[in-house]
Amino acid sequence: LQAKATKNFERLVKHHIRSQRGHWETAANLYKEYLLQLLRQSENKTLILFSTVYSKMSPLSREPIRQLYETIRLNLIADWPGDDFELVTSKFFRNLFPVAYHHAIHSDVLHGTERGRSASAGVSANRDFHSDYKNCLVHTYDELKPFGMVPQQLSSSLVSSVSAASVLLRALREGSEVLLRLEEVGVSAPSCRKALLRMNYCGSCKRYNHLHAKPCAGLCQNVMRGCLIEFVGALNKGWSTLTEAIVPLIGTVRSNEGIENEIKSLDGKLSNAIMHAMEIGPQLEKQVGGRACAPGSGTGATQNNTVVRSVSMKFVPMLYFEENHHLVQFKTTNPHTNAT
């Protein structure tokens, strides 16, 4: 009877442990899927924003945007955050600058002198521009700071909010694993076994049906306190530390600076960065031109309905397209020899 009483007690305790473990696992999985869904929605919003508001930039900016969101996803679900998260965020803006400058900031766009490009916009927008020109712009990024303080602020808020959410998800998983290890604990104290026997079967000794004759509440409480000590001891102080730490973490991720609001506002922050660069476009163009990154201005001449413009061979690819029903030919000029 003693073994039977002990076995029934262990079965009930472990049933409730498994139930609690299921709650922790479900909470971790549901919140992770919720955040991943928010990221997918935010990525789609960002791509739509670029394709509608910054349409010329859209083809060449899709891959950097995809890499940025993929980095956020990986750091969110990783067991430990990557050391390169902040570097990846900085790299995103660094690589975005040539695309933004070439398609949204350059004076041809600002002053509306891209006449006749609408017919070829769908083709040329998908082409990457000359690598030397791009590298020159990338190397000026730190000095020019074309996006203002947005990259630094966004990087800082992303790193802190994603880190907090990642810690919360790990804490929920760790709680589940602690409870899993608790299922291996059993009742070993002889005093507990005797108390369980007395609580469950003393009524039978007096010819009462033990299924209906309930022991007094005081006896039950004392037996539970004594027999649960082994299970509580297995949790140790780490469990209290874990549960106490989760409460402020939940408050952090649900706050205005938390991961949820950070993801929802990400498309707007990226747009603010580009808008800032466009606002200081004339200043950026002067600075870029002073560093020999801008295509040469050249002079135009009309010969047999053909407009010939001389630009730097170092930075601009040879392109042909229709402009106002005239063939426009970009003729490359070597800046060192002046040979065409």
C-alpha positions as CSV (number, residue, x, y, z in Angstrom):
1,L,0.0,0.0,0.0
2,Q,2.9,2.4,0.7
3,A,4.4,1.9,-2.7
4,K,0.9,2.4,-4.3
5,A,0.3,5.6,-2.4
6,T,3.8,6.9,-3.3
7,K,3.3,6.0,-7.0
8,N,0.0,7.8,-7.2
9,F,1.5,10.9,-5.6
10,E,4.4,11.0,-8.0
11,R,2.0,10.5,-10.9
12,L,-0.2,13.5,-9.9
13,V,2.8,15.8,-9.3
14,K,4.4,14.9,-12.6
15,H,1.1,15.4,-14.4
16,H,1.0,19.0,-13.2
17,I,4.7,19.5,-14.0
18,R,4.1,18.4,-17.6
19,S,1.1,20.7,-17.8
20,Q,3.2,23.7,-16.6
21,R,6.0,22.8,-19.0
22,G,3.4,22.8,-21.9
23,H,2.4,26.3,-20.9
24,W,6.0,27.5,-21.1
25,E,6.7,25.8,-24.4
26,T,3.4,27.1,-25.9
27,A,4.1,30.7,-24.7
28,A,7.6,30.6,-26.2
29,N,6.5,29.2,-29.6
30,L,3.5,31.5,-29.9
31,Y,5.4,34.6,-29.1
32,K,8.2,33.6,-31.5
33,E,5.8,33.0,-34.3
34,Y,4.0,36.4,-33.5
35,L,7.3,38.3,-33.8
36,L,8.3,36.4,-37.0
37,Q,4.9,37.3,-38.5
38,L,5.4,41.0,-37.5
39,L,8.8,40.8,-39.3
40,R,7.3,39.4,-42.5
41,Q,4.6,42.1,-42.5
42,S,7.1,44.8,-41.9
43,E,9.4,43.5,-44.7
44,N,6.5,43.5,-47.1
45,K,5.5,47.0,-46.1
46,T,9.1,48.2,-46.6
47,L,9.3,46.6,-50.0
48,I,6.0,48.1,-51.1
49,L,7.1,51.5,-49.7
50,F,10.3,51.4,-51.8
51,S,8.5,50.2,-54.9
52,T,5.9,53.0,-54.7
53,V,7.6,56.0,-53.1
54,Y,11.2,55.3,-54.1
55,S,10.5,53.3,-57.3
56,K,13.9,54.0,-58.9
57,M,15.7,52.6,-55.9
58,S,13.5,49.6,-55.5
59,P,15.2,47.0,-57.8
60,L,18.7,47.5,-56.3
61,S,17.5,47.9,-52.7
62,R,15.4,44.7,-52.4
63,E,18.4,42.5,-51.6
64,P,19.9,44.8,-48.9
65,I,16.4,45.0,-47.3
66,R,16.0,41.2,-47.4
67,Q,19.4,40.7,-45.8
68,L,18.6,43.3,-43.0
69,Y,15.3,41.5,-42.1
70,E,17.0,38.1,-42.3
71,T,19.6,39.2,-39.9
72,I,16.9,40.4,-37.4
73,R,15.2,37.1,-37.7
74,L,18.4,35.1,-37.1
75,N,19.3,37.1,-34.1
76,L,15.8,36.9,-32.7
77,I,15.6,33.1,-32.6
78,A,19.3,32.4,-32.0
79,D,20.4,30.8,-28.7
80,W,22.9,33.6,-28.5
81,P,22.9,36.9,-30.4
82,G,25.5,37.4,-33.1
83,D,28.3,39.8,-32.5
84,D,27.9,41.2,-36.0
85,F,24.3,42.4,-35.7
86,E,25.3,46.1,-35.3
87,L,27.8,45.8,-38.1
88,V,25.2,44.3,-40.4
89,T,22.9,47.2,-39.7
90,S,25.6,49.7,-40.4
91,K,26.5,47.8,-43.6
92,F,22.9,48.1,-44.7
93,F,22.9,51.9,-44.7
94,R,26.5,52.0,-46.2
95,N,25.4,49.9,-49.1
96,L,22.1,51.7,-49.5
97,F,23.8,55.1,-49.9
98,P,25.1,54.6,-53.5
99,V,21.6,53.4,-54.6
100,A,19.9,56.3,-52.9
101,Y,22.4,58.8,-54.2
102,H,22.3,57.6,-57.7
103,H,18.5,57.2,-58.0
104,A,17.0,59.6,-55.6
105,I,19.5,62.3,-54.6
106,H,21.6,63.2,-57.7
107,S,20.8,66.6,-59.2
108,D,19.4,65.0,-62.3
109,V,16.6,63.8,-60.2
110,L,16.3,66.7,-57.9
111,H,16.1,69.3,-60.7
112,G,13.9,67.1,-63.0
113,T,16.4,66.9,-65.8
114,E,15.9,63.2,-66.5
115,R,13.9,63.9,-69.6
116,G,12.8,61.0,-71.6
117,R,13.9,58.4,-69.2
118,S,10.5,57.1,-68.5
119,A,10.6,54.8,-71.5
120,S,13.7,53.0,-70.3
121,A,13.2,53.4,-66.5
122,G,12.0,49.9,-66.2
123,V,15.2,48.5,-67.8
124,S,17.8,50.9,-66.4
125,A,16.5,50.9,-62.9
126,N,17.2,47.1,-62.7
127,R,20.8,47.6,-63.7
128,D,23.5,48.1,-61.2
129,F,25.8,51.0,-61.9
130,H,29.6,51.0,-62.3
131,S,31.4,49.3,-59.4
132,D,34.1,52.1,-59.2
133,Y,31.4,54.7,-58.9
134,K,29.6,52.7,-56.2
135,N,32.8,52.0,-54.2
136,C,33.7,55.7,-54.3
137,L,30.3,56.6,-52.8
138,V,30.6,53.9,-50.2
139,H,34.0,55.2,-49.1
140,T,32.6,58.7,-48.5
141,Y,29.7,57.4,-46.3
142,D,31.3,57.8,-42.9
143,E,32.4,61.4,-43.7
144,L,29.2,62.5,-45.4
145,K,26.7,60.9,-43.0
146,P,24.0,61.2,-45.6
147,F,21.3,59.7,-43.5
148,G,22.0,61.8,-40.4
149,M,21.6,60.1,-37.1
150,V,19.0,57.6,-38.2
151,P,21.4,54.7,-38.8
152,Q,23.0,55.1,-35.3
153,Q,19.6,55.4,-33.6
154,L,18.1,52.6,-35.5
155,S,21.1,50.3,-34.9
156,S,21.0,51.0,-31.2
157,S,17.2,50.5,-30.8
158,L,17.3,47.3,-33.0
159,V,20.1,45.7,-31.1
160,S,18.6,46.5,-27.6
161,S,15.0,45.5,-28.6
162,V,15.9,42.3,-30.4
163,S,18.3,41.3,-27.6
164,A,15.6,41.7,-25.0
165,A,13.1,39.7,-27.0
166,S,15.7,37.0,-27.7
167,V,16.5,36.8,-24.0
168,L,12.8,36.4,-23.2
169,L,12.4,33.6,-25.7
170,R,15.4,31.8,-24.2
171,A,14.1,32.3,-20.7
172,L,10.8,30.7,-21.6
173,R,12.6,27.7,-23.2
174,E,14.9,27.4,-20.2
175,G,11.9,27.4,-17.9
176,S,10.5,24.5,-19.9
177,E,13.8,22.6,-19.7
178,V,14.0,23.0,-16.0
179,L,10.5,21.6,-15.5
180,L,11.5,18.7,-17.8
181,R,14.4,17.8,-15.5
182,L,12.1,18.0,-12.5
183,E,10.1,15.1,-13.9
184,E,13.1,12.8,-13.0
185,V,12.7,13.6,-9.3
186,G,10.9,11.0,-7.1
187,V,9.9,10.5,-3.5
188,S,12.7,8.9,-1.6
189,A,12.3,10.0,2.0
190,P,10.8,7.2,4.2
191,S,8.9,9.7,6.4
192,C,7.1,11.0,3.3
193,R,6.2,7.5,2.1
194,K,4.7,6.7,5.6
195,A,2.8,10.0,5.6
196,L,1.4,9.3,2.2
197,L,0.3,5.8,3.3
198,R,-1.4,7.2,6.4
199,M,-3.1,10.0,4.4
200,N,-4.5,7.6,1.8
201,Y,-5.2,4.3,3.6
202,C,-5.8,4.9,7.3
203,G,-9.5,5.0,6.6
204,S,-9.3,1.5,5.1
205,C,-7.9,0.2,8.4
206,K,-11.1,1.3,10.1
207,R,-13.2,-0.3,7.3
208,Y,-13.9,2.9,5.5
209,N,-13.8,3.0,1.7
210,H,-10.6,4.9,1.0
211,L,-12.0,6.3,-2.2
212,H,-14.7,8.2,-0.3
213,A,-13.3,8.7,3.1
214,K,-11.2,11.9,2.8
215,P,-8.5,12.8,5.4
216,C,-8.7,16.0,7.2
217,A,-7.4,19.2,5.5
218,G,-4.7,19.8,8.1
219,L,-3.2,16.3,7.5
220,C,-3.3,16.8,3.7
221,Q,-1.5,20.1,3.9
222,N,1.2,18.8,6.2
223,V,1.9,15.8,4.0
224,M,2.0,17.9,0.8
225,R,4.5,20.3,2.4
226,G,6.7,17.5,3.5
227,C,6.6,15.4,0.4
228,L,7.0,18.3,-2.1
229,I,10.2,19.5,-0.5
230,E,12.3,17.2,-2.8
231,F,10.6,18.7,-5.9
232,V,11.0,22.2,-4.7
233,G,14.6,21.6,-3.7
234,A,15.3,20.4,-7.2
235,L,14.2,23.7,-8.6
236,N,16.7,25.6,-6.3
237,K,17.1,29.3,-6.3
238,G,17.6,29.4,-10.1
239,W,13.9,29.0,-10.7
240,S,13.1,32.0,-8.5
241,T,15.7,34.1,-10.3
242,L,14.3,33.0,-13.7
243,T,10.7,33.7,-12.9
244,E,11.5,37.1,-11.3
245,A,13.6,38.1,-14.4
246,I,10.9,37.3,-16.8
247,V,8.4,39.8,-15.5
248,P,10.5,42.9,-16.3
249,L,11.5,41.4,-19.6
250,I,7.9,41.1,-20.7
251,G,7.4,44.8,-19.8
252,T,10.5,45.7,-21.8
253,V,9.4,43.9,-25.0
254,R,5.9,45.3,-24.8
255,S,7.0,48.9,-24.1
256,N,7.2,51.7,-26.7
257,E,10.9,50.9,-27.2
258,G,10.3,47.2,-27.3
259,I,10.6,44.8,-30.2
260,E,7.0,44.9,-31.3
261,N,6.9,48.7,-31.8
262,E,10.4,48.6,-33.3
263,I,9.4,46.2,-36.0
264,K,6.2,48.0,-36.8
265,S,8.0,51.3,-37.2
266,L,11.0,50.0,-39.2
267,D,9.7,50.9,-42.6
268,G,9.0,54.5,-41.5
269,K,12.5,54.9,-40.0
270,L,14.1,53.6,-43.2
271,S,12.0,56.1,-45.2
272,N,13.1,58.9,-42.8
273,A,16.7,58.1,-43.5
274,I,16.2,58.5,-47.3
275,M,14.1,61.6,-46.9
276,H,16.9,63.2,-44.8
277,A,19.4,62.4,-47.5
278,M,17.2,63.9,-50.2
279,E,16.7,67.1,-48.1
280,I,20.5,67.7,-48.0
281,G,20.9,66.4,-51.5
282,P,22.5,69.6,-53.0
283,Q,25.0,69.6,-50.2
284,L,25.8,65.9,-50.7
285,E,26.2,66.4,-54.4
286,K,28.8,69.1,-53.9
287,Q,30.7,67.0,-51.4
288,V,30.6,63.9,-53.6
289,G,31.6,66.0,-56.7
290,G,34.6,67.3,-54.8
291,R,35.8,63.8,-54.2
292,A,35.6,62.9,-57.9
293,C,32.8,60.4,-57.4
294,A,30.2,62.1,-59.6
295,P,30.0,61.5,-63.3
296,G,31.7,64.3,-65.3
297,S,29.4,67.0,-66.6
298,G,30.8,67.2,-70.1
299,T,29.3,69.3,-72.9
300,G,26.5,68.3,-75.1
301,A,26.5,68.6,-78.9
302,T,23.9,67.8,-81.4
303,Q,25.0,66.1,-84.6
304,N,22.6,64.3,-86.9
305,N,20.0,64.2,-84.1
306,T,22.5,62.5,-81.9
307,V,23.4,64.0,-78.5
308,V,27.0,63.1,-77.4
309,R,27.9,63.7,-73.8
310,S,31.4,63.1,-72.3
311,V,31.5,61.5,-68.9
312,S,34.2,59.7,-66.8
313,M,35.0,56.2,-68.0
314,K,36.1,55.4,-64.4
315,F,32.6,55.7,-62.9
316,V,29.9,55.4,-65.5
317,P,29.0,52.5,-67.7
318,M,28.3,53.0,-71.4
319,L,24.5,53.3,-71.9
320,Y,22.3,53.9,-74.8
321,F,18.7,55.0,-74.5
322,E,16.1,57.3,-76.2
323,E,15.7,60.8,-75.0
324,N,13.1,63.0,-76.6
325,H,13.1,60.8,-79.6
326,H,16.9,61.4,-80.0
327,L,19.5,58.7,-79.5
328,V,21.6,59.6,-76.5
329,Q,25.1,58.0,-76.5
330,F,27.3,58.2,-73.5
331,K,30.9,58.4,-74.8
332,T,33.5,57.4,-72.2
333,T,36.5,59.6,-71.6
334,N,39.6,58.6,-69.8
335,P,40.2,61.2,-67.1
336,H,44.0,60.7,-67.2
337,T,44.7,60.8,-70.9
338,N,41.6,62.8,-72.1
339,A,41.3,60.2,-74.8
340,T,37.8,59.2,-75.8
